[in-house]
Amino acid sequence: MSVDVEVLRQLTRFAALDPVALRDLARAMEVRSFRPGQYLVLEDDPRFGLFGILEGRVRLSRTASDGREQVLSIAETGELFNIEPFVDAGPAPATARAMAPTRCVHLPTAALPDVLRSHPEFTLILLRDLAAQARDLAVLLEDLAFRTVRARLARILLHEAADGTAALTHQELAARAGTVREIIGRTLRQMSDEGLVELARGHVLVLDVEGLAALIEN
């Protein structure tokens, strides 16, 4: 079933497209809904198409052969993901999992060539998104290579606790910070002892924003 053009207008990435391009994209897309914890895409699988998030959050990650997981990014409302297969015809680069009730528009892989031939300006949108994602991965690489677990955890908590509370499990924080759950637990307890955060079941309350920000720079 095609998507209503007004639904596509919710995605800021498509704001520059002309009405004809929006109409053709809407015809090729469908709206899909996902429960928290449900998988949208599996890494290294070639079957999945392009997604744009209308509402919700999606976690993009890679998993090692020993089961360790590294979160690459969190895709937010208005963002696109799984663009890479459209550029190189390869498989999905990451597993995508809904973190909240999520609605997406989905463009099947087979539909993209016709869209790009008819509306090459859509290529520029995809390239800009790929560039933005490459920059985010460069920051992640810098964090993993040069910053301590404490600094990485501080960055995650500040990003997640926009309303003062980060609702993330120790396992989720470990996957985001590139470490193991035990180290996250120990680091959070240290932060709590220092008055930077307050720990509750399944939640971390940020008490000292400036203190956490200082950890990132050290």
Steps between C-alpha positions, in 0.01 A plus 500: 500500500641842406570778749310827521717788376427695818657216699824540305503870574557405864852396402718811489739324263234520226412868549696609192335251263248632251136379514547256212798332667311478827203345324715237327682417824171470684373252239809282545499505881295342776451585868610234748465489878729325750477413869780585747767233464384392153762469226462709185823393327757224559866568429651335190155414363433632147119496517429830674432837342527864602322623815397848612381545859167676542495451877704299747867410538707227336825352628763410238766249607749231399553173687829311524529124465532469880171684552643838601301787355607850400233764448594717203228763534144573604280609208239754607170626360549655155819306418576241231694177548620196304606722210825316424348206306351746251846639427712184482235225454641326808322363807373700796797644696329490840218342696215742565279452805214717623562662841143631528174466308620596152337589168709512184462547129668218311632508143572147367840453340347405165314833478802728537647487145178633346479777761860607442465499121189716518619727782882518523470770767407218737859374459628820660277443803644150544859622457451776758362248747792264437743786560329589829511136611870474407573804719310344790699177461824701504396649836414151629840370388671791674310425820584129494868561419583802714244545779455301820187302581414775750514767231303290251234423760475869594436592135223237469331609823504866401353418160229271637404702805354801322218500755733410787457122484664236281284186484763247394610165642862427589517264202376770265749752639780244459407440135494875439831565681691206351564315827341237726212528746717448809719798417194715432354404839824586679536830314141601574550428870810720499305779329225459758751523788634821343152654482492506120202266463235324704429134426154347489371172360530530119569876521790736555417850623757762399575730796805692378497587129817711520683226685415240238593741220841550662562124492462496123780752456744327737 
